Amino acid sequence: MAQTDESDAELVARVQRGDNQAFDDLARRYAKRAFAVANRLLQNGADSEDVVQESFIAAVRAIDSFDSDRPFGPWFMRIVVNKSLTAIRSRAAESGHVRGSALMESDAVVSSSESVGERAEIRERFAAALQLLPERQQLIVQLADVEGFTGAEIAEQLAIPSGTVRWLLHQARATLREALAPLRREGE
């Protein structure tokens, strides 16, 4: 029977000792969020499932090198993000072009009084604005503003300083604001 009340550190220690049940418990704990992150980046359920599975395989293979003084979640999510980015690059190489992010599907900032056509135009303009950003800034916007990760969590996942995350997010948002400014003027 799974002991789901154990901490991540306890489960990781058990996995490091070869306990497969402990790994299953960790997988159940992180599968849903890992899929959400992968799917947000890949925009394809089947590809996201593959990436999550590959990420769990990579995690179990690297579990002996995991620093048990650090939290498991950000370490594992970094694997998911890296595997997702690899899949995106692979897809881009196969198709001959870099695929833009699909963040524009979110209608969270659109009021219900706007028509479907207006929402579609906003999504298109947002997608175009997002493509102006370097890949790393696109990823940070996705992780922060869509997935709700904190700056510290993003820094851990991307292995960069949290100050760098804050700066890149600030730059990305400024670029998006400038690119989308005509939409605000049109709405006035």
N, C-alpha and C positions, 0 to 999 in steps of 0.2 A: 504494500500500500504506500502511495506517495506521501511524503511528509512535506506538504506545501507550506507549512509554517516555518520552515528552516530559512535562514538568511541565504542570500546568494553566496556569500563567502563559505558557509557550511556546505552548500551544494557543490561548489567548485572544488572544495577540499575532497569531498567524496568522489567526484568525477576524476580528480587527479589520482585517486587510489584505485580507479578502475570500476567504479560503481555506475553501471549503465542506467539504473533507475534514477539516480541523481541527475544524470544528463537529461533524461526524459522530463524530469521536473523542471529543469532550467529551460528546456525547449518549450514546454507548455507555458511557462511564465513569460517568455519573450517572443513567441511566435506571432502573436497578433500585432504587436507593435512593429516587429521586423517586417512583416508583410505590408503594413501601412506605409512605412518609410520606403520600402522598395517599390511599392505600387505608385506612390506619389512621384518617384523619380522616373520609373519606367513606363507608367501609364498602360500596363499590360498585365493582367492577372496571372496568366500562365508564366510569363517571364519572371514576374515577381515571386511566384512560388518556387521557381527554379533557383532564383538568387537566394531566397531564404534557406532553401535546402543546402545549397552550396556553402552558405555562410555558417550553418550549423556544422557541416562537415569540416570546414576550415577551423572553426572554433574548437571542436573536439581534437583535431590534430595538433592544435597549438596550445591546448589547455595546460600542458606541463610547463610552458614558458610564460604562462599568465602570472602576473605579479598579484598575489592574493591580498596585498595591502591596498590595492586599487579596486574601485567598484567594477563589477562584471558588466553591468548594463552598457555604459558608454564604450567599453572595449568591444563588446559584441556588436553594438550598433555601428561602430566604426568599420567593422568587417562587412556589415550589410551595406553601408554606404559605399565602401570601396568596391565591393562586388557589383553593386548597381552601376557605379560609374564605369567599371570595366565593360559591363553589358551594353551600356549606352555607347561607349566608344566602339565596341565591336559592331553594334547595329549601324552606327554612322559609317564605319569603314565599309560595311557590306552595301549600304545604300548609296554611298558616294557623297553624302552630305551630313552635316551636323544637325541633329534634330533639336529643335527648340523645346524648352520646358512647356509643360501643359498646365501650368498653374492657372492659366486663364479660365479654366473650367469652374473655378470657385466663384459663386455668385453671392458670397457672403456680404460684400460691400454694395451690392446692388439692391435698391429698394424695390418692393413688390409692385410699385406703380409704373415701373419702366416696362416698356414693351419688350418682347422677345428679340426684336430687331436691334433695339438699343443695347440690350445685354450682349448680343452677339458682337456688336461693334466694339463695345468696351472690352470684351474678351480678346478680340482680334488686336486691338491697339495695345492691350496689356501684353499679349504674347509678343508683339513686335518690340515693345519696350524692353521686355525681359530678355529678348535675344540680343539686345545691345550690351548686356552685361557679360563679363567674362564668366566662364563655366563655374568657377569657384564661388563667385558672388551669387549666381543663380542658385547654386546648391545651398548656400547659407540662407538666402531668402526663403527657400523651401523649408529648410529645417527649422528656422526661427518662426516665420510667419504662418506657415501652413501646419507643420507638425508640432509646433509649440515647444521645441527644445530651448533651453536656456543657453546663453552665451557660453557658459562654462561647459555644458554638455556638448555643444557643437565643437568647442575647442578640443575637447577630449576625443571626439569622434574623428576630427580631421587632423589631429596631432599638430595643432598650431596654437599659439598663445591666445588667451581669451581677449586681450586687447586688440589683436589682429582681427578676431571675429567681429568685435564691436565696430572697428574701423571699416571693415569690408561691408558690414551690414549698413552702416551709415552711408557709405558711398553708393551702395546699391539702391537704397531708398531715395537718395537725392537724385540719382539718375532716373529712377522710375517716376518720381514726382515731376521732374522737368519734362520727361517724355510724355507724360499724361496730362500736363498742364492745359493743353488745348481742350481736353474733355471737360475740365472744370469750367473754363470760360464759356464753352458751348452750353453748359447746364445752367448758367446764370441768367 
